[in-house]
Amino acid sequence: MQRNPGEGEFHQAVREVLESLGPVVTKHPRYLDDALIERLCEPERQIIFRVPWVDDQGQVRINRGFRVQFNSALGPYKGGTRFHPSVNIGIVKFLAFQQVFKNALTGMPIGGGKGGSDFEPKGRSDGEIMRFCQSFMTELWRHIGEYTDVPAGDVGVGQREIGYMFGQFKRLTNRYEAGVLTGKGLSYGGSLARSEATGYGAVYFAQRMLQKYGQGLEGMRISVSGTGNVALHAMRKAVELGATITACSDSSGYVYDPEGIDVDLIWDIKENRKDRVSAYAELRSGQARFVANDAGSIWDVPCDCALPCATQNELDLHNARRLVENGVVAIVEGANMPCTPDAVGIFRNAGTLFAPGKAANAGGVATSALEMQQNASRDRWSFEKTNQRLEAIMVDIHDRCDELAAEYGTPGNYALGANVGGFVRVAEAMQALGVA
């Protein structure tokens, strides 16, 4: 903490992993050799830079850009790019650290990194966003490459932003290096199923986990926080597998529909109309109700399965207690570390199934790695082929976490299994490569 003051999220992520590793280093003390754990907690490279751009009124604006290249023992750094006012070096380091283990769990040859800026794209014109992305890439391009670091999208960064950044990269380098960014549009090297991958992957993990304990998603009542890309696709896949979405939320509050959320309608409201979830309650007057943030939490709604898909630390101790009191069966993290440590403790003590984000939401980066494969071979796979690969990867992640949790004496502890699985793979590579 003294070495990284004021970086609470990063401290939280490191502590959560290190607290799981006692049984591993007891069984394999060689993992303590050559300060391996200390090296694993220190980013290989941190890049901070100025991003000047001009708004539509001709005024020069200044933001700050970040890229944390955390660990490349398994392959080129890989991780998203987040544009949001909350972004700072501590947030990016936390996300990059999580990404190292998440990427390792996929079994793909990719290291971990993350980046972003405190730029807020909401309310900005396409022209302003384009100029910002071009300025951002004007510095970033010198630090990335298909064999070095491969950024992708994240909060505030979708296909539009990726397109602007890729165009600037191509302009600056005079290279059509499609594998330098993932999450691209289909017209210039993107992968089918990439948009769906994180949400679908979380649901595939949930289905496998529930089947392990003699259940399944069919007939489950599910609450999903957030209505971004991950949440919307998770809702669609869950309904396809027989579940009912009874509540979903955005930054204004949540909507509850006991008969089941019409996912197509909520999709239209969020993606086409760009409206709040309260519009759903207005259109379903008498059937659905909207509750503002200051009047309650989506986690007050009784459900069988909770999918927090919004942001870090959104589900706290109080929320966890409410969910357990209301009989929740499973918590599946669709976002990065959306449950606080206290909340996770409540779930463990109650015997509630808990799937950590580094395992359950690994589908996005796994499919990004599949996009890199397609770019490298100048190929494009069908949606069905990519989706099948995604499901197989998520099943493998589940089974690996489950096996390791049992091996280290705590069956069903997926958080332990995920931390051990990611750590062992990275640690083995780091030791093989020597002190570097």
KAHUHU-V423482 format. One record per residue. RES is the residue in one letter. SS is DSSP state (2 for helix, 1 for strand, 0 for the rest). PHI is phi in radians with two decimals (NA if undefined). OMEGA is omega in radians with two decimals (none if undefined). Layout:
RES:SS:PHI:OMEGA / RES:SS:PHI:OMEGA
This chain:
M:0:NA:3.12 / Q:0:-1.15:-3.11 / R:0:-1.31:-3.11 / N:0:-2.29:-3.06 / P:0:-1.16:3.05 / G:0:1.30:-3.11 / E:0:-2.00:-3.01 / G:2:-1.02:-3.12 / E:2:-1.13:3.11 / F:2:-1.14:3.09 / H:2:-1.02:-3.12 / Q:2:-1.08:-3.11 / A:2:-1.16:-3.14 / V:2:-1.15:-3.12 / R:2:-1.06:-3.10 / E:2:-1.08:3.12 / V:2:-1.31:-3.04 / L:2:-1.09:3.13 / E:0:-1.15:3.13 / S:0:-1.54:-2.90 / L:0:-1.62:-3.14 / G:2:-0.92:-3.13 / P:2:-1.09:-3.11 / V:2:-1.24:-3.10 / V:2:-1.28:3.03 / T:2:-1.17:3.14 / K:2:-1.33:-3.10 / H:0:-2.26:-3.07 / P:2:-1.08:3.12 / R:2:-1.12:3.10 / Y:2:-1.21:3.07 / L:2:-1.59:-3.11 / D:2:-1.19:2.99 / D:2:0.96:3.09 / A:2:0.91:-3.07 / L:2:-1.05:-3.11 / I:2:-1.15:3.10 / E:2:-1.09:3.11 / R:2:-1.14:-3.13 / L:2:-1.15:-3.12 / C:0:-1.59:-3.12 / E:0:-1.94:3.13 / P:0:-1.05:3.07 / E:0:-1.16:-3.10 / R:1:-2.76:3.05 / Q:1:-2.18:-3.08 / I:1:-2.07:3.08 / I:1:-2.20:-3.07 / F:1:-2.59:3.13 / R:1:-1.45:3.10 / V:1:-2.17:3.08 / P:1:-1.51:3.11 / W:1:-2.68:-3.05 / V:1:-1.99:-3.14 / D:0:-1.42:-3.05 / D:0:-1.20:3.10 / Q:0:-1.62:-3.14 / G:0:1.45:-3.13 / Q:0:-1.54:3.10 / V:1:-1.35:3.10 / R:1:-1.97:3.14 / I:1:-2.23:2.99 / N:1:-2.12:3.13 / R:1:-2.04:3.12 / G:1:-1.90:-3.10 / F:1:-2.40:2.88 / R:1:-2.58:3.09 / V:1:-1.90:3.12 / Q:1:-1.68:-2.87 / F:1:-1.45:-3.07 / N:1:-2.69:-3.11 / S:0:-2.09:-3.11 / A:0:-1.10:-3.08 / L:0:-1.72:-3.10 / G:0:2.79:3.13 / P:0:-1.05:3.08 / Y:1:-0.96:-3.12 / K:1:-2.51:3.11 / G:1:3.00:-2.98 / G:1:-1.35:3.10 / T:1:-2.20:-3.05 / R:1:-1.97:3.02 / F:1:-1.93:-3.13 / H:0:-2.88:-3.11 / P:0:-1.02:-3.11 / S:0:-1.37:-3.04 / V:0:-1.20:3.01 / N:0:-2.56:-3.04 / I:2:-1.13:3.13 / G:2:-1.14:3.11 / I:2:-1.09:-3.10 / V:2:-1.17:3.10 / K:2:-1.15:3.08 / F:2:-1.04:-3.13 / L:2:-1.12:-3.14 / A:2:-1.17:3.11 / F:2:-1.09:3.08 / Q:2:-1.02:-3.06 / Q:2:-1.11:3.14 / V:2:-0.99:-3.07 / F:2:-1.35:3.09 / K:2:-1.03:-3.12 / N:2:-1.12:3.11 / A:2:-1.09:-3.12 / L:2:-1.12:-3.13 / T:0:-1.19:-3.06 / G:0:1.38:-3.13 / M:0:-1.54:-3.10 / P:0:-1.43:-3.10 / I:0:-2.40:3.03 / G:0:-1.51:-3.06 / G:1:-2.17:3.06 / G:1:-2.75:3.12 / K:1:-2.83:3.13 / G:1:-2.70:3.11 / G:1:2.73:-3.12 / S:1:-2.73:3.07 / D:0:-1.46:3.07 / F:0:-1.25:3.09 / E:0:-1.88:-3.12 / P:0:-1.28:-3.14 / K:0:-1.11:3.13 / G:0:1.46:3.13 / R:0:-1.71:3.13 / S:0:-1.30:3.08 / D:2:-1.02:3.13 / G:2:-1.11:3.12 / E:2:-1.15:3.14 / I:2:-1.13:3.11 / M:2:-1.08:-3.11 / R:2:-1.15:3.09 / F:2:-1.12:-3.11 / C:2:-1.06:3.12 / Q:2:-1.15:3.11 / S:2:-1.19:3.12 / F:2:-1.02:-3.12 / M:2:-1.26:3.14 / T:2:-1.05:3.01 / E:2:-1.63:-2.99 / L:2:-1.14:-2.98 / W:2:-0.97:-3.07 / R:2:-1.28:-3.08 / H:2:-1.89:-3.02 / I:0:-2.19:3.14 / G:1:2.88:-3.04 / E:0:-1.12:3.08 / Y:0:-1.87:-3.06 / T:0:-2.10:-3.07 / D:1:-2.72:-3.05 / V:1:-2.12:3.10 / P:1:-1.22:3.07 / A:1:-2.48:3.09 / G:0:-1.52:3.08 / D:1:-2.88:3.11 / V:0:-0.99:3.11 / G:0:1.40:-3.12 / V:1:-2.28:3.11 / G:0:-2.04:-3.09 / Q:2:-1.07:3.13 / R:2:-1.07:-3.11 / E:2:-1.17:3.10 / I:2:-1.06:3.12 / G:2:-1.07:3.12 / Y:2:-1.10:-3.13 / M:2:-1.21:3.13 / F:2:-1.15:3.10 / G:2:-1.06:3.12 / Q:2:-1.23:3.09 / F:2:-1.05:-3.14 / K:2:-1.09:-3.13 / R:2:-1.15:-3.08 / L:2:-1.32:-3.01 / T:2:-1.74:-3.03 / N:0:1.02:3.12 / R:0:-2.33:3.00 / Y:0:-1.67:-3.08 / E:0:-1.72:-3.00 / A:2:-1.02:-3.08 / G:2:-1.34:-3.11 / V:2:-1.36:3.10 / L:1:-2.36:3.01 / T:0:-2.12:-2.99 / G:0:1.51:-3.11 / K:0:-1.30:3.03 / G:0:-1.20:-3.08 / L:2:-1.13:-3.08 / S:2:-1.30:-3.11 / Y:2:-2.44:2.97 / G:0:1.89:3.10 / G:0:-1.29:-3.10 / S:0:-1.92:2.94 / L:0:-1.06:3.13 / A:0:1.36:3.13 / R:2:-1.19:-3.14 / S:2:-1.09:-3.10 / E:2:-1.41:-2.80 / A:2:-1.04:-3.05 / T:2:-1.18:3.12 / G:2:-1.15:3.10 / Y:2:-1.05:-3.09 / G:2:-1.05:3.12 / A:2:-1.08:-3.14 / V:2:-1.24:3.07 / Y:2:-1.06:3.11 / F:2:-1.12:-3.14 / A:2:-1.04:-3.13 / Q:2:-1.08:3.14 / R:2:-1.12:-3.13 / M:2:-1.11:-3.14 / L:2:-1.17:3.10 / Q:2:-1.11:3.10 / K:2:-1.00:-3.11 / Y:0:-1.89:2.99 / G:0:1.32:3.13 / Q:0:-2.17:3.12 / G:0:3.11:-3.12 / L:0:-1.35:-3.10 / E:0:-1.03:-3.14 / G:0:1.46:-3.14 / M:0:-1.26:2.97 / R:1:-1.63:-3.02 / I:1:-2.15:2.98 / S:1:-1.87:-3.11 / V:1:-2.19:3.08 / S:1:-1.50:-3.11 / G:0:1.58:3.05 / T:0:-2.42:3.03 / G:0:-1.51:-3.06 / N:2:-0.98:-3.09 / V:2:-1.11:-3.09 / A:2:-1.11:-3.10 / L:2:-1.09:-3.14 / H:2:-1.25:3.07 / A:2:-1.12:3.12 / M:2:-1.08:-3.10 / R:2:-1.11:-3.13 / K:2:-1.21:3.13 / A:2:-1.10:3.10 / V:2:-1.12:3.11 / E:2:-1.04:-3.13 / L:0:-1.61:2.99 / G:0:1.75:3.12 / A:0:-1.48:3.06 / T:1:-2.11:3.08 / I:1:-1.50:-3.11 / T:1:-1.74:3.14 / A:1:-2.65:3.01 / C:1:-2.57:-2.98 / S:1:-2.50:2.88 / D:1:-2.43:-3.04 / S:0:-1.22:-3.14 / S:0:-1.65:-3.09 / G:1:2.74:-3.13 / Y:1:-2.28:3.07 / V:1:-2.05:-3.12 / Y:1:-2.10:3.12 / D:1:-2.32:-3.06 / P:0:-1.09:3.11 / E:0:-1.46:-3.14 / G:0:1.92:3.11 / I:0:-1.07:2.99 / D:0:-1.37:-3.02 / V:2:-1.11:3.11 / D:2:-1.11:3.13 / L:2:-1.22:-3.14 / I:2:-1.14:3.07 / W:2:-1.08:3.13 / D:2:-1.10:-3.13 / I:2:-1.10:-3.06 / K:2:-1.47:-3.01 / E:2:-1.56:-3.09 / N:2:-1.74:-3.11 / R:0:-1.44:-3.10 / K:0:0.98:-3.07 / D:0:-1.90:3.10 / R:0:-1.48:3.13 / V:0:-1.15:3.09 / S:2:-1.03:3.11 / A:2:-1.09:3.11 / Y:2:-1.11:3.14 / A:2:-1.11:3.10 / E:2:-1.15:3.14 / L:2:-1.33:3.13 / R:0:-2.01:-3.11 / S:1:-0.99:-3.12 / G:0:1.60:3.13 / Q:0:-1.97:-3.12 / A:1:-1.98:3.07 / R:1:-2.34:3.13 / F:1:-1.82:3.09 / V:1:-2.19:-3.13 / A:1:-1.24:-3.08 / N:2:-0.99:-3.09 / D:2:-1.37:-3.13 / A:2:-1.96:3.14 / G:0:2.83:-3.11 / S:0:-2.12:3.08 / I:2:-1.02:-3.10 / W:2:-1.39:2.99 / D:2:-1.37:-3.09 / V:0:-1.37:3.09 / P:0:-1.05:3.12 / C:0:-2.68:3.08 / D:0:-1.53:-3.09 / C:1:-2.43:3.12 / A:1:-1.98:3.09 / L:1:-2.08:3.05 / P:1:-1.29:-3.03 / C:0:-2.16:-3.05 / A:0:-1.70:-3.04 / T:0:-2.71:-3.07 / Q:0:-1.17:3.04 / N:0:0.98:3.13 / E:0:-1.46:-3.08 / L:1:-1.97:-3.00 / D:0:-1.82:-3.09 / L:2:-0.98:-3.13 / H:2:-1.07:3.13 / N:2:-1.07:-3.12 / A:2:-1.08:3.12 / R:2:-1.08:3.13 / R:2:-1.09:3.14 / L:2:-1.08:-3.13 / V:2:-1.14:3.10 / E:2:-1.02:-3.11 / N:0:-1.54:2.99 / G:0:1.52:3.13 / V:0:-1.07:-3.12 / V:0:-1.68:-3.03 / A:1:-2.53:3.01 / I:1:-2.05:-3.13 / V:1:-2.19:-3.07 / E:0:-1.37:3.07 / G:0:-1.60:3.10 / A:0:-1.85:3.09 / N:0:-1.52:3.08 / M:0:0.91:-3.14 / P:0:-1.31:3.13 / C:1:-1.75:3.10 / T:0:-1.22:3.10 / P:2:-0.99:3.12 / D:2:-1.11:3.12 / A:2:-1.13:3.12 / V:2:-1.06:3.10 / G:2:-1.05:3.10 / I:2:-1.07:-3.12 / F:2:-1.10:3.14 / R:2:-1.13:-3.13 / N:2:-1.12:-3.13 / A:2:-1.49:-3.09 / G:0:1.32:3.12 / T:0:-1.35:3.09 / L:1:-1.11:-3.11 / F:1:-2.34:3.12 / A:1:-1.88:-3.10 / P:0:-1.25:-3.08 / G:2:-1.05:-3.09 / K:2:-1.11:3.04 / A:2:-1.78:-2.99 / A:2:-1.25:-3.12 / N:0:-1.87:3.12 / A:0:-1.35:-3.10 / G:2:-1.08:-3.13 / G:2:-1.14:-3.11 / V:2:-1.25:3.08 / A:2:-1.07:-3.14 / T:2:-1.30:2.99 / S:2:-1.08:3.09 / A:2:-1.14:3.06 / L:2:-1.16:3.05 / E:2:-1.11:3.09 / M:2:-1.07:3.10 / Q:2:-1.07:-3.14 / Q:2:-1.13:3.11 / N:2:-1.10:-3.10 / A:2:-1.14:-3.11 / S:0:-1.73:-3.10 / R:0:0.93:-3.03 / D:0:-2.25:2.99 / R:0:-2.41:-3.14 / W:0:-1.58:3.07 / S:0:-1.25:3.07 / F:2:-1.01:-3.08 / E:2:-1.07:-3.13 / K:2:-1.13:-3.12 / T:2:-1.15:3.14 / N:2:-1.13:3.09 / Q:2:-1.12:3.09 / R:2:-1.09:3.12 / L:2:-1.03:-3.11 / E:2:-1.08:3.13 / A:2:-1.09:3.12 / I:2:-1.14:-3.12 / M:2:-1.16:3.07 / V:2:-1.11:3.12 / D:2:-1.13:3.09 / I:2:-1.07:3.12 / H:2:-0.99:-3.05 / D:2:-1.13:3.11 / R:2:-1.13:3.12 / C:2:-1.10:-3.13 / D:2:-1.11:-3.13 / E:2:-1.12:-3.10 / L:2:-1.22:3.08 / A:2:-1.07:3.11 / A:2:-1.18:-3.12 / E:2:-1.07:-3.10 / Y:0:-1.74:2.89 / G:0:1.52:3.13 / T:0:-2.30:-3.14 / P:0:-0.94:3.12 / G:0:1.51:3.13 / N:0:-1.53:-3.07 / Y:2:-1.18:3.10 / A:2:-1.13:3.09 / L:2:-1.10:-3.12 / G:2:-1.05:3.14 / A:2:-1.19:-3.13 / N:2:-1.13:-3.14 / V:2:-1.17:-3.12 / G:2:-1.07:3.12 / G:2:-1.18:-3.10 / F:2:-1.08:-3.07 / V:2:-1.06:-3.11 / R:2:-1.15:3.13 / V:2:-1.21:-3.11 / A:2:-1.10:3.12 / E:2:-1.07:3.13 / A:2:-1.17:-3.13 / M:2:-1.10:3.14 / Q:2:-1.19:3.12 / A:2:-1.16:-3.08 / L:2:-1.54:-3.13 / G:0:1.44:-3.12 / V:0:-1.34:-3.10 / A:0:-2.67:none
